[in-house]
Structures are given as structure tokens and as C-alpha cells.
Amino acid sequence: MPKLETGQLTSRNERFCPYAAVNKYPYKNLSGEVMRLVSDNYFAHGAFKEREWSLYYIRTKLDSSQKPLLLIPEVEVEEFFKEIRAGVDIQVTFPDVTKDAGFQLGFEEEGSPRPRFLGRLTKDAEVAELEATIPVEGSAIEEMEQLDDRTFPRFRQKMEAAILSGKSKSKRSIDRKKKDRIQVKTRWCAELKRAQCYLGLRPHVTLRTEDFLNSPNMSWEASQHAQEEYERAAGISLPPLDMAASVPYTFDRSVVFVCVDIEAYERDQTQITEIGVCTLDTLDIARMPPGEGGQEWMKHIRCRHFRVVETAHLANTKFITGCADRFRQHFGTSEWISIKEAPQVIAACFKPPFSSPGQYNPHPASMHDVPRYGSNIKPFCSADLYEKRNIVLLGHDTRSDVDYMRKIGYDVSNLSHVIEAIDTVNLFRAYKHEQNPRSLGSVLDNLGLAGWHLHNAGNDAAYTTQALIGIVLAASEPRETLQTQMDGLTDEAKARMIEENNEWELADEEGGDGGEATRLLPAAQMLDRMDQERAITKGRKAEKRNQIRNARRHTGFKGAVRRSAKESHDRDKGGKRRNDGADNTAQPNPEAHSMPFDIDAMDQSMGFAGGGGWEAPNEQTRSNLLASKGSGSKSAFGGQEMKTPSPDTSAITLPQITDRMAERLALLCEID
């Protein structure tokens, strides 16, 4: 094998393990006697370093202050594990990739950074000494490599996992939270990409990596053209969007967006006051230019506003300003219904003709025209009821509207053709790369759309559908550079923005179509995985706080006092004594003090029956007491010494001792 020089690149097919992760292997992956045995023989007391490892380094591209990551060839680690298996007969293997994704690393992707050779780690060469010899980035010592910026997000994700693999359990909590944040952001970005596919702004493809630039069978011009065509077809680089022309891609799955907004009384959330439903059929806009800001598409939004007769007298005024009577005229006319027919009214909006004007029978425009038990209006004039279209449920905070519909008696998750639920709160987060949610009014203002009389269910449903169009179109435009965003910020704010931007780069990977649609869960499973993990985390934290609090209460002098008081209180409430055969009769006396006293030893010395149920003294007991009377013995109880109270005996209350002593003294007087 040729001798490697410092800074020399490895080949693409070599695999590595983080040095820190291998060094901590037994302490993170083994336990008990097995961990101690492996650690003592192969890791502790300098045994790990004495194997003379080949060390490599790689720059993580995470942060300028992040030190290069030290790596060990996977083949050397495998030989090390074989030696352990042969020496102590323990099955030592590589960790499961699903539990520790950063333990085994490969760098096969073209254009991705590769590790560089550093040196040999021996007992005479410390790790810190070798780290100090790492060349400056870009120096002549390092071999040149051709990098592709498009591989950096996936590479950084790999480096994050490798660094996390080498950290102790106590340090992993911060990184675990960061990983959870990235997963949530990835879900938001995927949701935005799928919305763009539904509206023809992104191709529906399975993302795969291709590199035509380094193809040996093509000229430079041909490879450049082929690469541009591939990136456009894969959605890696979207073409410039012309608002006056049709969208560049086909509308995926020919969906119908159905937006539902429900308003309830602020003092009683079970009282539904308004229902707003808006639909956008992609067949209506398939060959139509979106227009400036999507205005041409917005003209094809169909709106309906239903008011409930039974709650017409309820108005929101304290927490929000309700405006149930201000449904905008150019959206349509309000319709009055009974709460009993609300499930059927909502169900009709999820079927053809999807509220298309002139193809459905409107409900009364006056509350006085609604019969007591509902209008019983046939919802459709003419429609193909057997036609099923793919439906995407839309909303601003969709979950709350789904919950309201379930309270009314309509569960939209039971519809097989509702392929997913999209939330404009998440779409705007992904578009702006923001963590915090925005209100509907704030979203409209940011998109340059005017929102009038919000908190009217019909208006909110219409504006939410407009926000969908505005967000997907704005997200198709080139994003503002990070340097522009950081202008005028302090150093601390810049550091936070850089860290946040790195997370979004990992979450918002270039290309792709957002993957498979996320179906709406049934009512029993509405709580998603992140909410469950959050609840579990809160429970663990609460349990840990209780353990710490209990440990503090049961240590030291104060802890002993608390234990004694608690035992006395429990006993006064009828709790059991710890000593076998003790008197279990409750003595309720919250003000009674307690003291350690071995009352069973006293009973035994006097010849009484154990267990607190004292009997008449037998002849032996009487003779012992009479013999001891006036004999000058150390004890008045049969010539025996009183047993010294054990500090471990149960605490009993002073009245209990007094009562027992009175019984015995009365007996002595009788004998006398």
C-alpha cells in the first residue's frame, strides 16, 4: 500500500467511522458487566490509542468555528471488533443505522467533500498533536478537489449525524432537539413543494442525482445543455416564472382545493355560528396564466358562507371582533341553515359540482325562511354524483377546523378521495424560512393582498385560498440571499441567522416534489407523531423533576424530619406499621408529635402478648413482677434490662405510648 501524505484525498469508495464515536463505543452501546469487560480490556487506560489508528480529517461545512472531524477507516474498526469478539466472546457489531446514523460514513456522491489523510495515532503521538498539524484550508499541502455546492445540504446532514454519534448522552439532548426541528421544517417544505406540484409550478418527479458535466461521452456544450435540462426536469432549478404565460408543468393529480373555515362563539366553543367553504378547481385554471400576483386564478375561487339560525344572536366582541353579517358581496351571498343540517351542507361542498354557480340550490338568504328542523333542500341541480375527484383540504390552522367539523358531526378524514390536508400556516413558514406561525392577516399583508372583515368564516375561507395562490407563486421566485438578510444585524443576530439558515438548507433540499401526500388521520389518530414525542418529552422532564425533588426531601436532617412527620401522618390516617405484629389501630390526631420508641420490646419484657393485642398476665408474669418488687434489680420488668430503642423502629405518637403505659401501671397496682 503506498504511503499517504498529509492532506491527500481518499478514494470515493472508502468508508469511515468518527474517531470520537469509536472511542466511546462501549459506553454508549453496551451496558453492565459487558461494558466493563470490553472497556477494561480494549478502551480504558490508553488501550484504545495503543492500537495505532490511521487518522483522517474532513471539514464539516457547518460553521467556520467548527473543528475538522477526525475519522478512522471502517476496515480498521471492523478488525478491532473482530479482535474483541475473539478475545472476550462478546458480539460487538456496528450500531443499527436507524439508531446511530453517523457511525458509518460514505462519501460516494460526486461533488461531495472527501476525507483527507492526517497521520498515524500511536502511544507517542497524542490526538491534540495530530490535530494541530491539520493544514489551513486551501493551502498547497492539501490536494485539490472539485466540489458541487448542491451536495452540501446532504453532506452537512451527514456531518451533523457524525458529530452527534461522538457525543455523550448528556450532550445529545441539544442536538436531538435540533434534529427534531429539522424534521418539522422538512415536513413544512415538502408540503409547500406538493402544493406547487398541484398548481403546475413544480414537476412531479422522483429525485435522483445525475451528473452530465463529467460525462466522458459528451462534449462540454452538450453536457452543459443536458445538465440544465435534467435540473429543470427534476425541479432543481425552476425556470423563470412568467405571470402572463401558462405555468411550465402539468397540474399534478388534477385536484380540487376545498377550504373550510368555521367560527364559534368565543365563550362557548361548542356553539358554531358560521361556516365558510371555498373551492378552487384546477381544471378551471389549467391553461390560464396566473396573472400578476395570481389575480387571474383568484377570480375562479368559489365561495359560500353559511350562518346558523340557532346561534344568530351570539356575537364575538371580547377576544376577536366578529363580523358575521359582513360577508363580502363579490364573494357571494350569505345562506342560512339549521345546525341539524350542517353536516349535510358541508358534505355537499366536497362533492361535484363543488359549489359551481348555477349548479347547486342555495339555502335561504333570510333566517326567517329556515324551517324549524332545516330546509331539506336538495343540494344539487345537476351533477355527476359518481365522479370522484382528488380533493385537498385547505385551511389556516387546518386542525382546528377539522376538529370543529367533527364536533358538528362530519369527519372529513372518512373520505377516501381527500388525499391530504394543507395548512397555509406551514406553507408560509416554509416560504419565509420562519419558525413562528403568522396570522392570516399578517400573511395577506406580506403577500400584498388586502383582507377585509376577517373573522367572517366566508371571508376567511376566500382569503386563505388566495393566500395559497400567493405563497406558491412567491416561493417559485429566487430567494433573497443570506448576505442581504444579514445586512445591519449585530454579530449575535448574524450567528443565530447562520445557524437557522443551515437548518433550513438541510430541510429545504433542492429539487424533488415533496414526496407522497400525507393523508389526514382519523379522529382517533389526529395527534401527529411530533405532538406525541413532545408529550413524552414533557412527561420525562416532569418525572425527572419529581425524582430530584424527592431525593432532596429524603436526604439530610430536613429529609429525616420530613420522613418522620410523613410516617406519623400516614399512621394517624390508618396506615400500617412497619414492624410485624404491630398495632394497626388508627389514632387520628393531626397535632400529635412522634418519637422513636420500641414498644414491642417493652411488651416482651413485661410478658405481654406481641402484636399490641395484650392479654391478661399469666402466672409466670405475675411471679416475675412480684419477685422483682423491692429486689433492687435494675429493671422493674422481671429483672430484665429494658431494650435500647432501635433508631430504625417505627415512630409512634406520644398518646399511644401514654395509653399503653397506663394499662401496664394499672396492672402493676393491681398486683401490688
JOVEN-V715293 format. One record per backbone hydrogen bond with DSSP energy under -0.5 kcal/mol. NH is the residue of the N-H (numbers start at 0). CO is the residue of the C=O. If there is no record, write none. Layout:
nh->{NH:NH}
co->{CO:CO}
This chain:
nh->{6:7:9:13:15:16:18:21:22:23:24:27:27:28:29:33:34:35:36:37:38:39:40:41:42:43:46:47:49:50:51:52:54:54:55:56:57:65:68:70:71:72:73:76:77:78:79:80:81:82:83:84:85:86:87:88:91:92:98:99:102:104:106:106:111:115:116:117:118:120:121:124:125:129:130:131:132:133:138:141:142:146:147:150:151:154:155:156:157:158:159:160:161:162:163:164:165:165:166:170:171:171:174:175:176:177:178:179:180:181:182:183:184:185:186:187:188:189:190:191:192:193:194:195:196:197:198:199:200:201:204:206:214:217:222:223:224:225:226:227:228:229:230:231:232:233:234:235:236:237:241:242:244:248:251:251:253:254:255:256:257:257:258:258:259:260:262:264:264:267:270:271:272:273:274:275:276:277:278:279:281:281:283:284:284:287:289:290:293:294:295:296:297:298:299:300:301:302:302:303:304:305:306:307:308:310:311:313:316:321:321:322:325:330:331:334:335:336:340:341:344:345:346:347:348:348:349:349:350:353:355:358:360:361:368:369:370:373:380:381:384:386:388:390:391:392:392:393:394:396:399:400:401:402:403:404:405:406:407:408:409:411:413:414:415:417:418:418:419:420:421:423:423:426:427:428:429:430:431:432:433:442:443:444:445:446:447:447:448:451:455:456:459:460:461:462:463:464:465:466:467:468:469:470:471:472:473:474:475:475:476:484:485:486:486:488:493:494:495:496:497:498:499:500:501:502:503:504:505:506:507:508:510:511:518:524:525:527:531:532:533:534:535:536:537:538:539:540:541:542:543:544:545:546:547:548:549:550:551:552:553:554:558:559:560:561:562:563:564:565:566:567:568:569:570:571:572:573:574:581:583:591:594:596:598:601:602:603:604:605:606:606:607:612:613:621:622:623:624:625:626:627:628:630:637:638:639:648:651:653:656:657:658:659:660:661:662:663:664:665:666:667:668:669:670:671}
co->{116:4:114:10:104:71:69:17:18:19:21:23:24:24:25:30:30:31:32:33:34:35:36:37:38:38:43:42:45:47:48:120:52:118:70:115:68:62:57:55:16:53:14:72:73:74:75:76:77:78:79:80:81:82:83:84:89:90:95:95:99:15:11:13:108:56:7:54:54:52:119:121:123:125:126:127:129:130:135:138:6:144:110:147:148:150:151:152:153:154:155:156:157:158:159:160:161:162:163:167:167:168:170:171:172:173:174:175:176:177:178:179:180:181:182:183:184:185:186:187:188:189:190:191:192:193:194:196:195:195:202:204:211:214:218:219:220:221:222:223:224:225:226:227:228:229:231:230:230:235:239:240:241:199:196:249:250:251:389:279:255:391:256:277:393:275:273:267:270:264:267:269:262:262:305:260:303:258:301:256:254:279:280:280:281:284:244:242:290:291:289:289:293:294:296:297:278:300:330:276:332:274:334:272:336:307:308:310:314:315:319:454:322:327:327:304:363:306:337:338:340:341:342:343:344:345:345:346:347:350:352:355:378:359:365:366:368:370:358:358:382:383:386:416:255:390:419:257:421:394:396:396:397:398:399:400:401:402:403:404:404:409:410:411:413:414:390:416:390:517:392:394:421:422:423:424:425:426:427:428:428:438:439:440:441:442:443:444:443:449:452:454:455:456:457:458:459:460:461:462:463:464:465:466:467:468:469:470:471:472:473:480:481:482:483:485:489:490:491:492:493:494:495:496:497:498:499:500:501:502:503:506:234:233:516:521:522:525:527:528:529:530:531:532:533:534:535:536:537:538:539:540:541:542:543:544:545:546:547:548:549:551:554:555:556:557:558:559:560:561:562:563:564:565:566:567:568:570:569:578:581:588:651:649:596:597:598:599:600:601:602:603:602:609:611:617:618:619:620:621:622:623:624:627:635:634:636:645:594:592:652:653:654:655:656:657:658:659:660:661:662:663:664:665:666:667}
